Amino acid sequence: MNWWIAIAKNIPVAALLTLSASCVVLGDLFAKYWSQKPTTALFVVALLGYALSGFFYVPVLLREGLVVSSLIWTIVATAGF
């Protein structure tokens, strides 16, 4: 995972937060679709969205504080919901 941390250092924090929040919104959207019509594909896409959210959020935690970054992430994700 060091390769991702090295790449993520060049990506602005705002972009990483936006990507992370967008992925969790997509994860929730596909989880909702899955709850209405349970298929393996929808379940996998929902899990992938949640996993990518963490993938983009971890580099933010290495560069910024937890409180500020989580507050901004929550606001962006809530706006997306």
DSSP file (Angstrom, degrees, kcal/mol; ACC not computed):
  #  RESIDUE AA STRUCTURE BP1 BP2  ACC     N-H-->O    O-->H-N    N-H-->O    O-->H-N    TCO  KAPPA ALPHA  PHI   PSI    X-CA   Y-CA   Z-CA
    1    1 A M     >        0   0    0      0, 0.0     4,-1.8     0, 0.0     3,-0.5   0.000 360.0 360.0 360.0  -7.7    0.0    0.0    0.0
    2    2 A N  H  >  +     0   0    0      1,-0.2     4,-2.3     2,-0.2     5,-0.2   0.833 360.0  61.0 -62.1 -29.9    3.0    2.3    0.1
    3    3 A W  H  > S+     0   0    0      1,-0.2     4,-2.0     2,-0.2    -1,-0.2   0.899 105.0  47.6 -62.7 -39.3    2.6    2.9   -3.6
    4    4 A W  H  > S+     0   0    0     -3,-0.5     4,-3.1     2,-0.2    -2,-0.2   0.899 110.5  50.8 -69.7 -39.9   -0.9    4.4   -3.0
    5    5 A I  H  X S+     0   0    0     -4,-1.8     4,-1.2     2,-0.2    -2,-0.2   0.902 110.1  50.8 -63.0 -40.8    0.3    6.6   -0.1
    6    6 A A  H  < S+     0   0    0     -4,-2.3     4,-0.3     1,-0.2    -1,-0.2   0.904 114.8  42.7 -63.9 -41.6    3.1    7.9   -2.4
    7    7 A I  H >< S+     0   0    0     -4,-2.0     3,-1.7     1,-0.2     4,-0.3   0.916 110.2  56.5 -69.2 -42.8    0.7    8.7   -5.1
    8    8 A A  H >< S+     0   0    0     -4,-3.1     3,-1.2     1,-0.3    -1,-0.2   0.725  91.2  71.8 -65.8 -21.9   -1.9   10.2   -2.8
    9    9 A K  T 3< S+     0   0    0     -4,-1.2    -1,-0.3     1,-0.3    -2,-0.2   0.772  98.4  50.4 -63.3 -23.4    0.6   12.7   -1.4
   10   10 A N  T <  S+     0   0    0     -3,-1.7    -1,-0.3    -4,-0.3    -2,-0.2   0.507  94.6  86.1 -91.6  -6.0    0.3   14.5   -4.8
   11   11 A I  S <  S-     0   0    0     -3,-1.2     5,-0.1    -4,-0.3     0, 0.0  -0.815  88.6-109.5 -96.7 132.7   -3.5   14.6   -4.7
   12   12 A P     >  -     0   0    0      0, 0.0     4,-2.0     0, 0.0     3,-0.3  -0.264  21.3-124.0 -60.1 146.5   -5.1   17.5   -2.9
   13   13 A V  H  > S+     0   0    0      1,-0.2     4,-2.7     2,-0.2     5,-0.2   0.882 111.1  57.2 -59.0 -40.4   -6.9   16.7    0.4
   14   14 A A  H  > S+     0   0    0      1,-0.2     4,-2.2     2,-0.2    -1,-0.2   0.888 106.6  49.2 -60.5 -38.9  -10.1   18.2   -0.9
   15   15 A A  H  > S+     0   0    0     -3,-0.3     4,-2.6     2,-0.2    -1,-0.2   0.912 111.3  48.8 -67.1 -41.9  -10.1   15.8   -3.9
   16   16 A L  H  X S+     0   0    0     -4,-2.0     4,-2.5     2,-0.2    -2,-0.2   0.908 112.2  48.7 -64.1 -41.4   -9.5   12.8   -1.7
   17   17 A L  H  X S+     0   0    0     -4,-2.7     4,-2.6     2,-0.2     5,-0.2   0.905 112.3  48.8 -64.5 -40.8  -12.3   13.8    0.6
   18   18 A T  H  X S+     0   0    0     -4,-2.2     4,-2.4    -5,-0.2    -2,-0.2   0.919 112.6  47.4 -65.4 -43.8  -14.6   14.3   -2.3
   19   19 A L  H  X S+     0   0    0     -4,-2.6     4,-2.2     2,-0.2    -2,-0.2   0.919 113.3  49.0 -62.0 -43.7  -13.7   10.9   -3.8
   20   20 A S  H  X S+     0   0    0     -4,-2.5     4,-1.9     1,-0.2    -2,-0.2   0.935 113.6  44.9 -62.8 -47.6  -14.1    9.2   -0.5
   21   21 A A  H  X S+     0   0    0     -4,-2.6     4,-1.9     1,-0.2    -1,-0.2   0.883 112.1  53.0 -65.6 -37.9  -17.5   10.7    0.2
   22   22 A S  H  X S+     0   0    0     -4,-2.4     4,-2.3    -5,-0.2    -1,-0.2   0.892 107.8  51.5 -64.5 -39.1  -18.7   10.1   -3.3
   23   23 A C  H  X S+     0   0    0     -4,-2.2     4,-2.5     1,-0.2    -1,-0.2   0.890 109.2  49.1 -66.1 -39.2  -17.8    6.4   -3.0
   24   24 A V  H  X S+     0   0    0     -4,-1.9     4,-2.3     2,-0.2    -1,-0.2   0.867 109.8  52.3 -70.2 -33.3  -19.7    6.0    0.2
   25   25 A V  H  X S+     0   0    0     -4,-1.9     4,-2.4     2,-0.2    -2,-0.2   0.926 111.3  46.8 -64.5 -44.0  -22.7    7.6   -1.4
   26   26 A L  H  X S+     0   0    0     -4,-2.3     4,-2.7     2,-0.2     5,-0.3   0.895 110.4  53.8 -63.6 -39.1  -22.5    5.2   -4.3
   27   27 A G  H  X S+     0   0    0     -4,-2.5     4,-1.8     1,-0.2    -2,-0.2   0.919 110.8  45.5 -60.0 -43.6  -22.1    2.3   -1.8
   28   28 A D  H  X S+     0   0    0     -4,-2.3     4,-2.2     2,-0.2    -2,-0.2   0.890 111.2  53.4 -66.5 -39.3  -25.3    3.4    0.0
   29   29 A L  H  X S+     0   0    0     -4,-2.4     4,-2.2     1,-0.2    -2,-0.2   0.944 112.9  42.1 -61.4 -48.5  -27.1    3.8   -3.3
   30   30 A F  H  X S+     0   0    0     -4,-2.7     4,-2.4     1,-0.2    -1,-0.2   0.801 111.0  56.6 -72.0 -27.2  -26.3    0.3   -4.4
   31   31 A A  H  X S+     0   0    0     -4,-1.8     4,-2.0    -5,-0.3    -1,-0.2   0.884 107.9  49.0 -66.7 -37.6  -27.0   -1.1   -0.9
   32   32 A K  H  X S+     0   0    0     -4,-2.2     4,-1.2     2,-0.2    -2,-0.2   0.925 111.3  48.6 -65.9 -44.5  -30.4    0.4   -1.2
   33   33 A Y  H  X S+     0   0    0     -4,-2.2     4,-2.2     1,-0.2     3,-0.4   0.911 110.9  51.6 -59.5 -41.9  -30.9   -1.1   -4.7
   34   34 A W  H  < S+     0   0    0     -4,-2.4    -1,-0.2     1,-0.2    -2,-0.2   0.874 104.9  55.6 -62.8 -37.8  -29.7   -4.4   -3.2
   35   35 A S  H  < S+     0   0    0     -4,-2.0    -1,-0.2     1,-0.2    -2,-0.2   0.795 112.7  42.8 -67.3 -25.6  -32.2   -4.2   -0.4
   36   36 A Q  H  < S+     0   0    0     -4,-1.2    -2,-0.2    -3,-0.4    -1,-0.2   0.804 135.1  14.6 -86.9 -32.3  -35.0   -3.9   -3.0
   37   37 A K  S  < S-     0   0    0     -4,-2.2     2,-0.6    -5,-0.2    -1,-0.3  -0.712  82.3-145.6-143.5  87.0  -33.7   -6.6   -5.3
   38   38 A P        +     0   0    0      0, 0.0     2,-0.3     0, 0.0    -4,-0.1  -0.374  35.6 152.0 -64.2 107.9  -31.1   -8.8   -3.7
   39   39 A T     >  -     0   0    0     -2,-0.6     4,-1.8     1,-0.1     5,-0.1  -0.954  52.3-123.1-130.6 154.8  -28.5   -9.8   -6.3
   40   40 A T  H  > S+     0   0    0     -2,-0.3     4,-2.6     1,-0.2     5,-0.2   0.883 109.8  56.6 -63.4 -38.8  -24.9  -10.6   -5.9
   41   41 A A  H  > S+     0   0    0      1,-0.2     4,-2.4     2,-0.2    -1,-0.2   0.920 107.9  46.2 -62.4 -45.1  -23.8   -7.9   -8.3
   42   42 A L  H  > S+     0   0    0      1,-0.2     4,-2.2     2,-0.2    -1,-0.2   0.893 112.8  51.1 -65.1 -38.4  -25.5   -5.1   -6.4
   43   43 A F  H  X S+     0   0    0     -4,-1.8     4,-2.3     2,-0.2    -2,-0.2   0.923 111.2  47.3 -62.9 -45.0  -24.1   -6.4   -3.2
   44   44 A V  H  X S+     0   0    0     -4,-2.6     4,-2.5     1,-0.2    -2,-0.2   0.899 111.5  50.4 -65.6 -41.3  -20.5   -6.5   -4.6
   45   45 A V  H  X S+     0   0    0     -4,-2.4     4,-2.2     2,-0.2    -1,-0.2   0.898 110.2  50.7 -65.1 -39.6  -20.8   -3.0   -6.0
   46   46 A A  H  X S+     0   0    0     -4,-2.2     4,-2.1   -16,-0.2    -2,-0.2   0.936 112.2  46.3 -61.9 -46.4  -22.1   -1.7   -2.7
   47   47 A L  H  X S+     0   0    0     -4,-2.3     4,-2.5     1,-0.2    -2,-0.2   0.888 110.5  53.6 -63.4 -38.7  -19.2   -3.3   -0.8
   48   48 A L  H  X S+     0   0    0     -4,-2.5     4,-2.7     2,-0.2     5,-0.2   0.899 106.9  52.2 -62.6 -40.7  -16.7   -2.0   -3.5
   49   49 A G  H  X S+     0   0    0     -4,-2.2     4,-1.7     1,-0.2    -2,-0.2   0.923 111.5  46.0 -60.8 -44.7  -18.1    1.6   -2.9
   50   50 A Y  H  X S+     0   0    0     -4,-2.1     4,-1.6     2,-0.2    -2,-0.2   0.898 113.2  49.7 -65.1 -40.0  -17.5    1.3    0.8
   51   51 A A  H  X S+     0   0    0     -4,-2.5     4,-2.1     1,-0.2    -2,-0.2   0.911 110.1  50.1 -66.2 -42.4  -14.0   -0.2    0.4
   52   52 A L  H  X S+     0   0    0     -4,-2.7     4,-2.2     1,-0.2    -1,-0.2   0.841 103.9  60.7 -65.3 -32.1  -13.0    2.6   -2.1
   53   53 A S  H  X S+     0   0    0     -4,-1.7     4,-1.5    -5,-0.2    -1,-0.2   0.941 109.0  41.7 -59.3 -46.9  -14.3    5.2    0.4
   54   54 A G  H  X S+     0   0    0     -4,-1.6     4,-2.3     1,-0.2    -2,-0.2   0.865 109.6  59.6 -66.1 -36.6  -11.8    3.9    3.0
   55   55 A F  H  < S+     0   0    0     -4,-2.1    -1,-0.2     1,-0.2    -2,-0.2   0.874 112.8  38.0 -59.8 -39.3   -9.1    3.6    0.3
   56   56 A F  H  < S+     0   0    0     -4,-2.2     4,-0.5     1,-0.1    -1,-0.2   0.732 115.8  53.8 -83.7 -23.3   -9.4    7.3   -0.5
   57   57 A Y  H >X S+     0   0    0     -4,-1.5     4,-1.6    -5,-0.2     3,-0.7   0.835  92.8  68.0 -83.8 -32.8   -9.9    8.4    3.1
   58   58 A V  H 3X S+     0   0    0     -4,-2.3     4,-1.3     1,-0.3     3,-0.2   0.897  97.2  52.9 -57.7 -44.1   -6.8    6.8    4.8
   59   59 A P  H 3> S+     0   0    0      0, 0.0     4,-0.8     0, 0.0    -1,-0.3   0.828 104.9  57.5 -62.3 -27.6   -4.3    9.1    3.0
   60   60 A V  H X> S+     0   0    0     -3,-0.7     4,-2.9    -4,-0.5     3,-1.0   0.920 103.2  52.7 -65.0 -42.4   -6.3   12.1    4.3
   61   61 A L  H 3< S+     0   0    0     -4,-1.6    -1,-0.2     1,-0.3    -3,-0.1   0.804 104.5  56.1 -64.4 -29.0   -5.8   10.9    7.9
   62   62 A L  H 3< S+     0   0    0     -4,-1.3    -1,-0.3     1,-0.2    -2,-0.2   0.725 119.4  31.3 -73.7 -20.2   -2.0   10.7    7.3
   63   63 A R  H << S+     0   0    0     -3,-1.0     2,-0.3    -4,-0.8    -2,-0.2   0.712 122.5  35.2-109.0 -27.3   -2.0   14.4    6.2
   64   64 A E  S  < S-     0   0    0     -4,-2.9     2,-0.1    -5,-0.1    -1,-0.1  -0.775  88.5 -86.8-126.4 168.0   -4.7   16.0    8.2
   65   65 A G     >  -     0   0    0     -2,-0.3     4,-1.9     1,-0.1     5,-0.2  -0.375  32.0-124.0 -74.9 155.6   -6.3   15.7   11.7
   66   66 A L  H  > S+     0   0    0      2,-0.2     4,-2.6     1,-0.2     5,-0.3   0.915 105.0  50.6 -65.5 -46.0   -9.1   13.3   12.4
   67   67 A V  H  > S+     0   0    0      2,-0.2     4,-1.9     1,-0.2    -1,-0.2   0.943 115.2  40.0 -63.6 -50.4  -11.6   15.8   13.7
   68   68 A V  H  > S+     0   0    0      1,-0.2     4,-2.3     2,-0.2     5,-0.2   0.935 118.3  46.7 -66.9 -46.1  -11.4   18.3   10.9
   69   69 A S  H  X S+     0   0    0     -4,-1.9     4,-2.6     1,-0.2    -1,-0.2   0.894 113.2  48.4 -66.6 -38.6  -11.2   15.7    8.1
   70   70 A S  H  X S+     0   0    0     -4,-2.6     4,-2.4    -5,-0.2    -1,-0.2   0.857 110.6  52.0 -70.5 -33.0  -14.1   13.6    9.5
   71   71 A L  H  X S+     0   0    0     -4,-1.9     4,-2.1    -5,-0.3    -2,-0.2   0.940 113.0  43.9 -65.7 -46.5  -16.3   16.7    9.9
   72   72 A I  H  X S+     0   0    0     -4,-2.3     4,-2.6     2,-0.2     5,-0.2   0.923 113.7  51.3 -63.8 -43.4  -15.6   17.8    6.3
   73   73 A W  H  X S+     0   0    0     -4,-2.6     4,-2.9     1,-0.2     5,-0.2   0.915 109.7  50.3 -59.2 -43.7  -16.2   14.2    5.1
   74   74 A T  H  X S+     0   0    0     -4,-2.4     4,-2.5     2,-0.2    -1,-0.2   0.897 111.0  48.2 -63.1 -41.5  -19.4   14.0    6.9
   75   75 A I  H  X S+     0   0    0     -4,-2.1     4,-2.2     2,-0.2    -2,-0.2   0.933 114.6  45.3 -64.9 -45.5  -20.7   17.3    5.5
   76   76 A V  H  X S+     0   0    0     -4,-2.6     4,-1.8     2,-0.2    -2,-0.2   0.920 115.5  47.0 -65.1 -43.7  -19.7   16.3    1.9
   77   77 A A  H  X S+     0   0    0     -4,-2.9     4,-1.9    -5,-0.2    -2,-0.2   0.903 111.5  50.9 -66.0 -40.8  -21.2   12.8    2.3
   78   78 A T  H  < S+     0   0    0     -4,-2.5    -1,-0.2    -5,-0.2    -2,-0.2   0.897 108.9  51.2 -63.9 -40.4  -24.4   14.1    3.8
   79   79 A A  H  < S+     0   0    0     -4,-2.2    -1,-0.2     1,-0.2    -2,-0.2   0.877 110.5  50.6 -63.0 -36.4  -24.8   16.6    1.0
   80   80 A G  H  <        0   0    0     -4,-1.8    -2,-0.2     1,-0.2    -1,-0.2   0.822 360.0 360.0 -70.4 -31.7  -24.3   13.7   -1.4
   81   81 A F     <        0   0    0     -4,-1.9    -1,-0.2    -5,-0.1    -2,-0.2   0.510 360.0 360.0 -68.0 360.0  -27.0   11.6    0.3
